[in-house]
Amino acid sequence: MLFVAKRRGTNKVSRSLAARLIRWLWILVALAAAVVFAVVLARLTLRPVPGAGGQVHDNPHPGATLRFYLDRPSVKEALLEIGGNLALLMPLGVLLPVLFARLRGLVRLTLAAAVISLGIEAVQGFGITGRSFDVDDVILNTAGAAIAYLLVGRRLARWSRPG
């Protein structure tokens, strides 16, 4: 009887160790994904756009760019612009809560995504030729991160918790 109890305890310990190793592996994968994401994000958002100097205007008015794209006859262009901005920071809604326990919650995650998006837009508006600041991009980027958190990030964050 004592042998059986000891054996059960050993199985429990090895299962616990295996679970921890798997969690750490997923966290390392998430960290690598975050680095790749950061590089891709920088390439997409922080490169100058040659020849766009006079055609680019800042937008400090929420909804102005959205109305502009929604009023145009090209649905494809509207979907690409709006969908692209929604999708741009979606990976943060999954990666941040897995990597940082303090960002496991919709409000904190949304605030972090908003700060990151605002930073990107500020750099675009003030320092990169052919780029501009657009408050609608901040809103869409933040909404995308929050949606990803609600759909996937929240579950992954719970699963990645040590326990």
C-alpha positions, 0 to 999 in steps of 0.5 A: 500500500505504501509502495502504491502511494509513493508511486502515485506521488512520483507520477504526480511530480513527473506530471507536474514537471512535464507540465512546467517544462511544456509551459516554459517551452510555450513561453519561450515560443511566445517570447520568440514570436514577440521578437519576430512581431516587433521586427515586422511591426517596425518594418511595417510602421517605421519605414519612410514612404518615398514620394508621399510627402505632400499627400500625407496629413495628420488626423487628430479627429476620431472617426475622420479616417474611418469616414474617409475610407467608408465613404469611398467606392472601393470596399477593398481599400476600406477593408485593407485599411481598417482590417490592417489596422485592426490586425496590426496589434492583435498579436499583442493581445495574445503575447503580452498576457502570456509574457507579463502576468500584470497584463492579464486583464482586459483593461490593463492589456487595452491600456498597454496596447493603446500606449504602444499604438500611440507611441508608434503613431507619434513616431510616424507623425513626428519623425518619419517622412511620408508617414502621419499621426492618425488617431483612428489607427490608435483606436483600431490598433487598440481594439484589435489587441483587445479583441485578440485578448478576448478571443485567445489571449485570455485563455492562453494567459490562464493556461500559461500561469504557473500552478 
